[in-house]
């Protein structure tokens, strides 16, 4: 169905509409909406302002952030990582893109052990191991003689192998406790959760996870990107709009504008087609 004719004197179809910051793609017009759920897309509507104030609007054709990373595939886990946050860089792109702003939370398994020699003189505190490579963690409980009862490895380090016997080092201890490794992943990343998808990426981009202390790089391939709906960053503000005005442009979305000083958010809007 085409748009109804409009001019400054009348609107042939209209509905009351309150601004909202919740943007959804389906149309807010029943005769255009086939989803069964009304959205907030006003599809090039004329706006009549029933209460003086500010109107924040997104114009037709305005796009939101594009090239947002929606899915990644692990290429290589690298080494020397620990579970947690990582920034990212684009090291090569196919096709070329200018992506930025992607951040990840990394999944990094730590070594498992099957033998604990509890030693003596230890305390509930951080520990390292005598054998170099950076493996470290915390001693979680000890008995009255300072013998280790439970511990947690937080950083698996690099350069270890299954079967290695590692001496537990901690200041003030007798230094006679040890663990035997069953697995030695050496800080290799196995998965990542996208925290922020950034913008400007393309399918095929090769992403390197950047984290202080890592050794060899973990890399991912971008397998899916999406384009987000427009929001506040893409909107324009009409300030102090008089009551009874019709905006000089048609709009796709209305957003809630912030109050500033004596100004008020425009309300009682009537949208026309």
KABELSUL-V277186 format. One record per residue. N is the residue number from 1. PSI is psi in radians with two decimals (none if undefined). OMEGA is omega in radians with two decimals (* if undefined). BURIAL is # if it has 16 or more other C-alpha atoms within 10 Angstrom, else .. Layout:
N PSI OMEGA BURIAL
N PSI OMEGA BURIAL
//
This chain:
1 2.31 3.13 .
2 2.96 3.10 .
3 2.59 3.04 .
4 2.61 3.12 .
5 2.54 3.12 .
6 2.73 2.91 .
7 -3.10 -3.06 .
8 -0.24 -3.07 .
9 -0.40 -3.12 .
10 2.77 3.01 .
11 2.15 -2.99 #
12 -0.54 3.00 .
13 2.36 -3.09 .
14 2.76 3.02 #
15 2.54 3.05 #
16 2.47 -3.08 .
17 2.25 3.10 #
18 2.40 3.11 .
19 2.58 3.11 #
20 2.58 3.07 .
21 0.03 3.08 .
22 1.87 -3.09 .
23 2.20 3.03 .
24 2.60 -2.99 .
25 -0.65 -3.11 .
26 2.63 -3.12 #
27 2.61 3.04 #
28 -0.05 -3.13 #
29 2.22 -3.06 #
30 -0.65 -3.09 .
31 -0.17 3.08 .
32 -0.29 -2.98 .
33 2.11 -3.12 .
34 0.19 -3.04 .
35 -0.30 -3.04 .
36 -0.18 3.10 .
37 2.11 -3.12 .
38 2.36 3.09 #
39 -2.73 3.13 #
40 0.10 3.13 #
41 2.01 -3.07 #
42 -0.06 2.97 #
43 1.15 3.05 #
44 0.93 -3.12 #
45 2.70 3.00 #
46 2.42 -3.08 #
47 2.11 3.00 #
48 2.23 -3.06 #
49 1.99 -3.09 #
50 -0.35 3.11 #
51 2.28 -3.09 #
52 2.55 3.10 #
53 -2.64 -3.12 #
54 2.53 3.04 #
55 2.17 3.09 #
56 2.12 -2.99 #
57 2.65 3.00 #
58 2.20 -3.04 #
59 2.79 3.12 #
60 2.46 3.09 #
61 -0.13 3.13 .
62 2.26 -3.09 .
63 2.66 3.00 .
64 -2.95 3.12 #
65 2.35 -3.12 #
66 2.70 3.10 #
67 0.68 3.11 #
68 2.23 -3.11 #
69 2.17 -3.14 #
70 -0.39 -3.14 #
71 2.57 3.14 #
72 2.68 3.02 #
73 2.28 -3.13 #
74 2.23 3.06 #
75 -0.94 3.13 .
76 2.41 -3.03 #
77 -0.23 -3.11 #
78 -2.74 3.13 #
79 2.80 3.08 #
80 0.20 3.11 #
81 2.80 2.95 #
82 2.69 -3.12 #
83 2.38 3.11 #
84 -2.79 -2.98 .
85 2.63 3.05 #
86 2.46 2.94 #
87 3.09 -3.10 #
88 2.75 3.00 #
89 2.66 3.01 #
90 2.02 -3.12 #
91 -0.47 3.00 .
92 2.74 -3.04 .
93 2.34 3.04 #
94 1.84 -0.12 .
95 2.99 -3.09 .
96 2.45 3.06 .
97 3.05 3.13 #
98 0.76 -3.07 .
99 2.60 3.07 #
100 2.77 3.01 #
101 0.05 3.10 #
102 2.26 3.02 #
103 2.60 -3.03 #
104 2.71 2.85 #
105 2.16 -3.01 #
106 2.50 2.96 #
107 2.10 -3.08 #
108 1.90 3.11 #
109 2.57 3.05 #
110 2.83 3.13 #
111 2.61 2.99 #
112 2.73 -3.08 #
113 2.74 3.09 #
114 -0.09 -3.13 .
115 2.29 3.06 .
116 2.10 2.92 #
117 1.94 -2.91 .
118 -0.39 3.13 #
119 -2.89 3.14 #
120 2.77 3.04 #
121 0.17 3.13 #
122 2.85 3.10 #
123 2.92 3.10 #
124 1.77 -3.06 .
125 -3.11 3.13 .
126 2.68 3.04 #
127 2.79 2.97 #
128 -3.04 3.05 #
129 2.68 -3.11 #
130 -0.70 -3.11 .
131 2.19 -3.06 .
132 2.77 -3.14 .
133 -0.22 2.97 .
134 0.08 3.11 #
135 2.35 -3.10 #
136 2.96 3.13 #
137 -2.68 3.13 #
138 2.50 2.95 #
139 2.13 -3.00 #
140 -0.50 3.11 .
141 2.59 3.10 .
142 2.85 3.04 #
143 -2.97 -3.05 .
144 -0.39 3.13 .
145 0.09 -3.10 .
146 0.34 3.07 #
147 2.35 -3.09 #
148 2.27 3.06 #
149 -0.80 3.09 .
150 2.66 -3.14 .
151 2.85 3.10 #
152 2.23 3.02 .
153 2.17 -3.14 #
154 -0.47 3.13 #
155 2.01 -3.07 #
156 -0.12 3.12 #
157 -2.86 3.13 #
158 2.72 3.02 #
159 0.19 -3.13 #
160 2.86 3.12 #
161 2.70 3.05 .
162 2.37 -3.12 .
163 -0.22 3.10 .
164 2.40 3.03 .
165 2.06 -3.01 #
166 2.27 -3.14 #
167 2.26 -3.09 #
168 2.14 -3.10 #
169 2.35 3.07 #
170 2.28 -3.14 #
171 2.30 3.13 .
172 -0.18 3.14 .
173 3.02 3.05 #
174 -0.14 3.07 .
175 0.51 -3.09 #
176 0.30 3.04 .
177 2.69 -3.13 #
178 2.83 3.04 #
179 2.68 3.08 #
180 2.23 -3.08 #
181 2.35 2.99 #
182 -0.71 3.06 #
183 2.68 -3.13 #
184 1.36 -3.10 #
185 -0.27 3.04 #
186 0.64 3.04 #
187 0.49 3.11 #
188 2.32 3.11 #
189 2.36 3.10 #
190 -0.32 -3.13 #
191 2.94 3.10 #
192 2.49 3.03 #
193 2.33 3.13 .
194 2.09 3.05 #
195 -0.86 3.08 .
196 2.25 -3.04 .
197 -0.11 -3.14 #
198 -2.84 3.11 #
199 2.77 3.01 #
200 0.20 -3.14 #
201 2.87 3.10 #
202 2.66 3.07 #
203 2.31 -3.10 #
204 -0.24 3.07 #
205 2.44 3.09 #
206 2.15 -3.00 #
207 2.33 3.02 #
208 2.26 3.07 #
209 2.20 -3.09 #
210 2.12 3.13 #
211 2.30 -3.14 #
212 2.33 3.09 .
213 -0.16 3.12 .
214 2.78 -3.06 #
215 -1.43 3.02 #
216 2.65 -2.92 .
217 2.41 2.94 #
218 2.35 -3.09 #
219 2.64 -3.14 #
220 2.72 2.99 #
221 2.37 3.08 #
222 2.11 -3.11 #
223 -0.30 3.12 .
224 2.38 3.03 #
225 2.80 3.11 #
226 2.86 3.06 #
227 2.25 -3.09 .
228 2.74 3.03 .
229 2.67 3.10 .
230 2.77 3.13 #
231 -2.69 -3.06 #
232 -0.68 -3.09 #
233 -0.44 -3.10 .
234 0.00 -3.06 .
235 2.84 2.97 #
236 2.59 -3.10 .
237 2.32 2.97 .
238 2.05 -3.02 .
239 2.45 3.03 #
240 0.88 -3.14 .
241 2.20 3.14 #
242 2.62 3.07 .
243 2.42 3.13 #
244 0.03 3.14 .
245 2.67 2.93 .
246 2.21 -3.12 #
247 2.53 -3.08 #
248 0.03 3.12 .
249 2.75 2.97 .
250 2.72 -3.02 #
251 2.73 3.04 #
252 -0.58 -3.12 #
253 2.59 2.95 #
254 2.32 3.11 #
255 2.75 3.06 #
256 2.14 3.12 #
257 2.56 -3.13 #
258 2.63 3.06 .
259 2.50 3.13 .
260 2.03 -3.14 .
261 -2.23 -3.10 .
262 -0.04 -3.10 .
263 2.66 3.12 .
264 2.75 3.07 #
265 2.30 -3.13 #
266 2.39 3.14 #
267 -3.11 3.13 #
268 0.73 -3.13 #
269 2.52 3.03 #
270 2.21 -3.12 #
271 2.33 -3.11 #
272 2.70 3.08 #
273 none * #
//
